[in-house]
């Protein structure tokens, strides 16, 4: 199966990446809303991936045929899918205890963790400036978590686990770039968590009485599918180093969702730590841009 060719359409790529971030915020907001409505976190995770998988099948199987399920790097694809599923489970579990702004802000340390993991795994060279930015970013995470005071919630450890799994997922996504077609990546990353969770969730399944809850259980998978498809498409239209800073608009979207949907305002610690993390991430992005385009 052919891999989608690169296109030079930076403006459209940036727009698609921004749209993907909106969908990712919708995933977290819907997940937290469902959990507060009484849906078990594991059931919410299953709905997110089952819906994503069904939509991916509808989109890619008629177009590419059964061969779309065949991976050119099955073991890496298997690990990538497992890490994405684990990240979602940890994140949804954290959302049942923490404001959406806190989980989102901790997640923003992803580029920092990826920078560290890229050294041993991808063999990338990282200079002292980026190492300093990594240290600053982790200090920002500590500011958000406040492990020294009463603001610390043990559920933040779940967010750190989600961050670690997601970082591994992004590293493997880099490794598979140019190897796998979009359809194969989507079907594996959504299908494997669905198959793994189905026998666990089925005996515990509870169908809600409220129609709105059922609707939200259905649309969370749609948000997941559209977000990941938009992200993958964006990366065929613009360089990853150009798209990277777009994810930081999610802190604004998460704050708006927290205020409007859950009536929770971000704390000064969340805003301050988030500012440090974003500054560190942007500096790493700047250094990567300079190294790639001197």
FIVEXTOR-926622 format. One record per atom (N, C-alpha, C): x, y, z; residue in one letter. Coordinates in steps of 0.02 Angstrom, whole numbers, plus 32768, in hexadecimal, padded with zeros to 4 digits. Layout:
# FIVEXTOR-926622
XYZA
...
END
This chain:
# FIVEXTOR-926622
802A7FC58000X
800080008000X
802C803E8000X
801B806F7FD7X
804480AA7FD1X
803A80D9800BX
807080FD801DX
806D812F8051X
805E81728032X
8033819A8052X
801F81DA8036X
805C8206802BX
806182267FEFX
809A82507FE1X
809682928007X
80D182B18011X
80D382F28031X
80B983288002X
80978359801EX
807F83937FF9X
809883D2801CX
80A484067FF6X
80B984458015X
807C84748018X
8053846A804BX
801784938056X
801584A680A0X
804484D180B3X
804F84E080FAX
801284FD811CX
7FF0852B80FAX
7FB6854B8119X
7F7F85198129X
7F7184ED80FAX
7F3D84BA8106X
7F558489813BX
7F958479813BX
7FB0844C816EX
7FA8846981B4X
7FB784A981BCX
7FAF84C981FDX
7F6684CA8212X
7F3984D781E2X
7EF184D881F2X
7ED984938208X
7EF0845F81E6X
7EDC841B81F9X
7EF88408823DX
7F35841E824DX
7F52840F828EX
7F2B843282C5X
7F18847182B9X
7EEF849582EAX
7EAC847382F4X
7E8E845B82BDX
7E4F843782C2X
7E5883F682EAX
7E9083D482DFX
7E9E83978305X
7EA283A58350X
7EC183DD8362X
7EC783EF83A9X
7E8283FC83C7X
7E55841A83A0X
7E10842483B7X
7DEF83E083C5X
7DF883B08398X
7DDB836E83A2X
7DFA834B83DFX
7E3B835383EAX
7E5B83348424X
7E4083528465X
7E3483938465X
7E1583B284A0X
7DCF839784AAX
7DAB838C8473X
7D68836F8478X
7D6A83298495X
7D9D83028485X
7DA482BE84A1X
7DA982C284EDX
7DD782EC8506X
7DE182F1854EX
7DA3830D8571X
7D84833F8552X
7D49835D8571X
7D10832A8574X
7D058306853DX
7CD082D4853BX
7CDE829B856CX
7D1E82868570X
7D2F8250859EX
7D21826485E6X
7D3682A085F9X
7D2A82B6863EX
7CDF82BC864CX
7CBA82D6861BX
7C7282DE8622X
7C518299862BX
7C6682688603X
7C4982258608X
7C598205864CX
7C96820D8663X
7CA981F086A4X
7C81821086DDX
7C78825286DAX
7C508274870CX
7C06825F8708X
7BF1824986CCX
7BAC823286C3X
7BA281EA86D9X
7BD881CA86F0X
7BD28186870AX
7BEE814F86DEX
7C0A816186A3X
7C27812E8677X
7C6C811B8692X
7C7A80DB8696X
7CBB80C486AEX
7CF280DB867EX
7D2C80F08698X
7D638107866CX
7D7580D48636X
7D7780938648X
7D8A80618617X
7D56805B85DFX
7D17806485F1X
7CE2806385BEX
7CE880A08590X
7CFA80DA85ACX
7D0481168584X
7D3F810C8553X
7D7480EC856BX
7DAD80DE853FX
7D9980B08506X
7D71807D8516X
7D5B804E84E1X
7D30807384ADX
7D03809E84C3X
7CD980C48495X
7D0380F08468X
7D37810E8485X
7D62813A845FX
7D8581148426X
7D9E80D78434X
7DC380B18401X
7D95808983D3X
7D5E806F83EDX
7D30804A83C2X
7D118078838DX
7CFE80B483A2X
7CE380E48371X
7D1680F8833EX
7D5381048355X
7D8B81168328X
7D9780DE82F6X
7D9680A0830EX
7DA4806782E2X
7D6D805F82ADX
7D2E806582C1X
7CF7805E8291X
7CFB8093825BX
7D0A80D1826FX
7D0F8108823EX
7D4A80FC820FX
7D8280E5822BX
7DBD80D88201X
7DAE80A081CFX
7D88806D81E4X
7D75803881B6X
7D4A8052817DX
7D1A807D818EX
7CED8099815BX
7D1480C48129X
7D4680E78141X
7D6C81158116X
7D9F80EF80ECX
7DC780C4810CX
7E0380A980EAX
7DF9806580C9X
7DCE803980E4X
7DC87FF680C7X
7DA97FF98081X
7D72801D8075X
7D5880208030X
7D8A803F7FFFX
7DB3806D8017X
7DE2808F7FE9X
7E2080657FDBX
7E3B8044800EX
7E7B80228007X
7E767FD68007X
7E3B7FBB801AX
7E327F73801BX
7E4E7F53805AX
7E477F11805FX
7E5D7EED809CX
7EA87EF480AAX
7ECF7F058077X
7F187F0B8081X
7F2A7F4480B0X
7EF97F7080BDX
7F077FA880E9X
7F177F918130X
7F017F548142X
7F0F7F398184X
7F567F1E818AX
7F787F158151X
7FBA7EF68152X
7FF07F2C8160X
80147F228196X
80487F5281AAX
808C7F3D818FX
80B47F6E817DX
80F97F618166X
81297F5A81A1X
81127F6E81DCX
813C7F698219X
810E7F568252X
80F47F188252X
80BF7F058281X
80D27F0B82CBX
810F7EFA82DDX
81227EFC8323X
81267F44833DX
81417F6F8314X
81437FB68328X
80FD7FD4832AX
80D47FBF82F9X
808F7FD882F8X
80687FBE8334X
80757F808347X
80547F638382X
80677F8A83C1X
80A77F9783CAX
80BE7FBC8405X
80A380038404X
80A3802383CAX
8089806783C3X
803F806983D7X
8018803983C0X
7FD0803883D0X
7FC5802B841AX
7FED7FFE8437X
7FE77FEF847EX
7FF6802C84A9X
802A80528496X
803C808D84BBX
800580C384B6X
7FE780CA847BX
7FB180FB8474X
7F7580E7849FX
7F6380A7849EX
7F2B809184C7X
7F39809A8512X
7F7680898527X
7F888092856DX
7F8780DB8581X
7F9F81068555X
7F9E814E8563X
7F578167856EX
7F2981518544X
7EE38166854BX
7EC5814D858CX
7ED4810F859FX
7EB980F485DEX
7ED3811B861AX
7F138129861BX
7F2F81518652X
7F1181978653X
7F0A81B48617X
7EF081F98613X
7EA781FD862AX
7E7D81CD8614X
7E3781CE8629X
7E3181C28674X
7E5B8195868FX
7E5A818A86D7X
7E6D81C986FCX
7E9F81EE86E2X
7EB3822D8702X
7E7B826186FEX
7E58826286C5X
7E23829386BBX
7DE9828886EDX
7DE2824C8707X
7DAD82408737X
7DBB8262877AX
7DF982798784X
7E0D829987C3X
7E2582E187BBX
7E3F82F28780X
7E6283328777X
7E3D835F8746X
7E4683A1874DX
7E2A83CF871BX
7E4B83C386D7X
7E2783D086A2X
7E4083C4865EX
7E7D83EF864FX
7E81842B866EX
7EBB84568662X
7EFB8438867FX
7EF6841486B7X
7F3183F686D6X
7F4B83BC86AAX
7F1E838F8696X
7F348356866DX
7F50836F862AX
7F3283A2860DX
7F4A83BC85CDX
7F8E83DC85D5X
7F988402860BX
7FD884248616X
801083F38621X
800483BF8648X
8037838C8653X
8048836A8610X
8016835F85E7X
8020833F85A6X
804C83698579X
804E83AB8584X
807683D7855BX
80C183CA8562X
80D483A38594X
811B8391859BX
812E835A8569X
80FF83448540X
810C8310850FX
8148831E84E2X
814B835984C1X
818683678497X
81C8836484BDX
81C5837484FEX
820283728527X
8218832A8533X
81E782FF8543X
81F882B8854DX
820E8298850CX
81ED82AA84D5X
8201828F8493X
824882A38483X
825B82E08494X
82A082F78488X
82D282CA84ADX
82C282BA84EBX
82EE828E8512X
82F0824784F5X
82B6822C84E4X
82B381E784CAX
82D481E18486X
82D48218845FX
82F18216841CX
833D820B841EX
835C821A8457X
83A58212845CX
83B881C98458X
839E819D8486X
83B281568482X
838E812E844DX
834F8140843EX
832781168411X
8333812783C7X
8332816883B7X
833A817E8372X
838281938362X
83AC81968395X
83F281AA838AX
83FB81F3837AX
83CA821C838DX
83CF82648380X
83FF828583B1X
842282B78399X
845182DC83C4X
842E831A83DFX
843283238420X
8411835B8442X
844683838467X
844983C58458X
847B83EF8476X
8468840884BBX
8495842E84D8X
848C8446851CX
845084758522X
8442849B84EDX
840984CA84F0X
83C784A484F7X
83C0846E84D0X
8381844984D4X
837D84218516X
83B6840A852FX
83B683E98570X
839F841985A6X
83B6845885A2X
83A1848A85D2X
8356849785CCX
833B8498858EX
82F484A28584X
82CC846785A0X
82E7842A8599X
82C783EF85B5X
82C183F68601X
82F7840B8621X
82F78414866AX
82C48449867EX
82C184808659X
829084B58667X
8249849B8660X
823E8472862CX
81FC84568622X
81E68429865AX
821384008673X
820283D586ACX
81F683FD86EBX
8219843686F2X
820B8462872AX
81C4847C8724X
81AE848C86E7X
816984A286DCX
8137846D86F0X
8147842D86E2X
811B83F786F7X
811683F48743X
814E83FE8765X
814E83FE87AFX
8124843887CAX
8126847187A8X
80FE84AA87BEX
80B4849987B9X
80A084778784X
805A8463877CX
8047843087B1X
807283FF87BCX
806183C787E9X
806783DA8833X
809584088844X
80A0841E8889X
80AA83E288B8X
80DB83B788AAX
80E4837D88D6X
80F9838F891DX
810B83CF8927X
812183E58969X
80E883FF8995X
80AB8405897AX
8076842689A1X
80348402899EX
8001842389B6X
7FBE840689BAX
7F9C84038977X
7FB784278945X
7F9884268903X
7FA583E688DDX
7FD283BB88F7X
7FE2837D88D4X
7FAA834B88DAX
7F97832D88A2X
7F6582F888A0X
7F8782B98885X
7F83828088A8X
7FA38242888FX
7F8D82308848X
7F5282468833X
7F3B823787F0X
7F68825687BBX
7F91828787CEX
7FC082A4879FX
7FF382718787X
7FFF823E87AFX
802C8208879AX
800F81E5875DX
7FCC81E0875AX
7FAC81C2871FX
7FBA81EC86E1X
7FB9822E86E9X
7FC8825A86B0X
801082518699X
803E824786C9X
8084823B86B6X
808B81F98690X
806681C686A6X
806781868681X
804B818F863BX
801581B58635X
7FF981C485F3X
802B81E885C7X
8050821885E5X
8083823E85C2X
80BA821085A9X
80D181E285D3X
810781B585C0X
80F181888586X
80B4816C858AX
809B81408555X
809281678513X
807781A38518X
806C81CC84DCX
80AE81DE84BBX
80E181EB84E4X
812381FD84C8X
814081C284A1X
8138818684BDX
814E814A8499X
812881418458X
80E78150845AX
80BD814C841EX
80D7817C83E8X
80E881B983FBX
810081EA83CAX
814581D783AEX
817081B983D8X
81B081A283C0X
81A7816C838BX
817A813D8398X
816D81088368X
814B8122832AX
812281568331X
8104817682F7X
8139819382CAX
816C81B282E8X
81A481CC82C1X
81C88193829DX
81D3815C82C0X
81F6812382A3X
81D081058268X
818D8109826AX
816480EB8236X
8153811C81FEX
8169815B8204X
815A818D81D1X
81798178818EX
81508179815AX
816881658118X
8167811A810CX
815480F48140X
815180AB813AX
810980928134X
80DD80AE815FX
809880988161X
806980CB8140X
803580B18120X
800180DC8105X
7FD480F5813EX
7FB3812D8133X
7F88814A8166X
7F528119817DX
7F3380F8814DX
7EFD80C9815EX
7F158091818BX
7F4F8075817CX
7F6A803F81A5X
7F78805881ECX
7F96809381F2X
7FA580AF8234X
7F6580BB825CX
7F3180D4823BX
7EF280E2825DX
7ED080A28274X
7ECE80708248X
7EAB80328259X
7ECF800B8291X
7F10800B8290X
7F357FE982C4X
7F2F800E8307X
7F3980508306X
7F3980758345X
7EF580778366X
7EBF8071833EX
7E7C806E835BX
7E6380278365X
7E767FFA8337X
7E5C7FB68339X
7E797F8C8371X
7EBA7F91837DX
7ED97F6883B1X
7EBF7F7983F7X
7EBA7FB9840BX
7E9C7FC7844CX
7E547FAF8451X
7E2F7FB4841AX
7DE97F9D841AX
7DE67F518427X
7E0F7F2B8404X
7E0F7EE2840DX
7E287ECF8453X
7E5A7EF3846CX
7E757EE384AEX
7E447EF284E6X
7E1E7F2884DEX
7DF17F3D8514X
7DAD7F1A8512X
7D997F0284D7X
7D567EE684CFX
7D467EAE8502X
7D727E7B850BX
7D617E46853BX
7D627E5E8584X
7D847E958591X
7D877EAF85D5X
7D4A7EDA85E4X
7D367F0385B3X
7D007F3385BDX
7CBB7F1185B8X
7CB57EDF858CX
7C737EC1857FX
7C507EA985BEX
7C717E8385EBX
7C4D7E6D8628X
7C3A7EA68656X
7C5C7EDF8651X
7C4F7F18867DX
7C247F4D865CX
7C0E7F41861EX
7BEC7F7485F7X
7BAA7F898617X
7BA17FCB861AX
7B627FE68635X
7B48801A8604X
7B0C800D85E9X
7AED803B85BAX
7AC8807185E1X
7ADC80B085DAX
7ABB80E685FFX
7A7280F085EAX
7A4B810C8618X
7A05811A860BX
79FB815C85E6X
7A29818B85F0X
7A2281CD85D3X
7A3981CD858AX
7A0E81E4855CX
7A2081E58515X
7A5F820F8507X
7A678246852AX
7AA18271851DX
7AE3824D852DX
7AE282238561X
7B1E81FD8572X
7B2F81CC853AX
7AFB81AC851EX
7B05817D84E7X
7B2281A284AAX
7B0881DD849DX
7B2282058464X
7B6C8216846FX
7B7D822B84ABX
7BC2823E84B9X
7BF0820184B6X
7BD881C784C9X
7BFF818984C2X
7C0D817A8479X
7BDF818E844EX
7BE881828406X
7C1781B583E6X
7C1281F483F9X
7C39822883D6X
7C81822A83ECX
7C92820E8426X
7CD88211843DX
7D0681EB840CX
7CEC81B583EFX
7D13819283BCX
7D1A81BA837DX
7CE681E0836BX
7CE9820C8331X
7D1F8241833AX
7D22825F8376X
7D5582908385X
7D9B8272837DX
7DA382348397X
7DE482138392X
7DF98207834AX
7DCA81ED8322X
7DDA81DE82DCX
7DEB821E82B6X
7DC2825182BDX
7DCE828F8298X
7E0E82B182AEX
7E1D82AE82EFX
7E5A82CE8308X
7E9882AD82EDX
7E9A826A82EEX
7ED6824782D6X
7EDD824A828AX
7EA582478267X
7EA8824C821EX
7EBF8292820AX
7EA682C5822BX
7EBB830A821CX
7F058314822BX
7F1D82F78263X
7F6482FD8274X
7F9082DD823FX
7F7F82A0822BX
7FA7827D81F9X
7FA682A281B7X
7F6C82BB81A4X
7F6782E18164X
7F8E83218167X
7F8D834281A1X
7FB2838081A9X
7FFD8375819EX
8016833C81B6X
805E832E81B1X
8073831C816AX
80438310813CX
8054830680F6X
8056834980D1X
803F837E80F2X
803A83BF80D2X
806C83F280EDX
808683E68128X
80B584168146X
80E783F08171X
8122840C8179X
815683ED81A0X
814183E981E9X
815583B2820AX
814283A88251X
815B83E1827DX
819583FD826DX
81B084338296X
81878473828FX
8163847A8259X
813684B48251X
80F584A88277X
80DD846A8277X
809D845A8296X
80A1845582E2X
80DC844582FCX
80E384358344X
80C584698373X
80D284AB836AX
80B884DB839BX
806D84E1839CX
804A84C88368X
800284CF8365X
7FE084AD83A0X
7FFF847783BAX
7FDF845183F0X
7FD6847C842FX
7FFC84B28435X
7FF884D98473X
7FB885028478X
7F9285068442X
7F5185288448X
7F2184FF8472X
7F3384BF847FX
7F06849484A5X
7EFE84AC84EDX
7F3184CD8509X
7F2A84E5854EX
7EF285198552X
7EED8543851EX
7EB68574851DX
7E7385518514X
7E71852084E7X
7E3384FB84DCX
7E1E84D4851AX
7E4F84B6853CX
7E4184908579X
7E2784BE85AFX
7E4484F985B5X
7E2D852985E7X
7DE5853E85D9X
7DD5854B859AX
7D91855F8587X
7D6085268596X
7D7484E88583X
7D4984AE8591X
7D3E84A585DCX
7D7484AE8602X
7D6E84A6864BX
7D3E84D8866AX
7D4185158651X
7D168549866CX
7CCD853F8656X
7CC385338615X
7C7F852F85FAX
7C5B84EE860CX
7C7F84B6860BX
7C5F84758615X
7C60845F865EX
7C99846C8680X
7CA0845286C4X
7CA4848886FAX
7CA184C786E5X
7CA385008715X
7CE184FF8740X
7D1A84EB8723X
7D5984EB8748X
7D8A851A8724X
7DAA8545874BX
7DD985758730X
7E20855C873CX
7E4E8567870DX
7E9385528717X
7EB385798750X
7EDC85588779X
7EFD857A87B1X
7F3B859F8798X
7F5585CA87C2X
7F9285EF87B0X
7FCD85BF87A7X
7FCD858787CDX
8002855687C5X
7FFE85348781X
7FC18524876BX
7FB98505872AX
7FCE853486F2X
7FB9857386F8X
7FCB85A486C5X
801585B286C4X
803385BA8700X
807A85C88703X
80A5858E86EAX
809585528702X
80BA851786EBX
80B0850B86A1X
80718516868AX
8064850E8642X
808C853F8618X
8093857C8631X
80BC85AD860DX
810485978607X
811F857B863CX
81658563863BX
816C8529860AX
813D84FA860CX
813F84C085DFX
813B84D68597X
810D85048588X
8105851C8544X
81448540852DX
8160856A8558X
819E858E8545X
81D6855D8536X
81DD85298560X
821184F78554X
820584D18513X
81C584BE8507X
81B4849B84C9X
81C184C5848CX
81B08505848FX
81BC85328456X
8207853C844AX
822E853D8480X
827785448477X
829485068455X
827D84CB846BX
8293848D844BX
8280848E8401X
824384A483F3X
822C84A983AEX
825984D98386X
826A851183A5X
829585438384X
82D985258374X
82F7850183A4X
833984E38399X
833684AD8362X
82FF84868361X
82F88454832DX
82F1847482E8X
82CD84AB82E5X
82C584CF82A6X
830984EA828EX
8330850682BCX
8371852282A9X
83A084EA8292X
839D84B082B3X
83C9847982A0X
83B6845D825CX
8374845E824DX
835D8440820EX
8362847181D5X
835684B181E4X
835784E581B0X
8386851D81C5X
83C8851181C4X
83F8854481DBX
83F8858281AEX
END
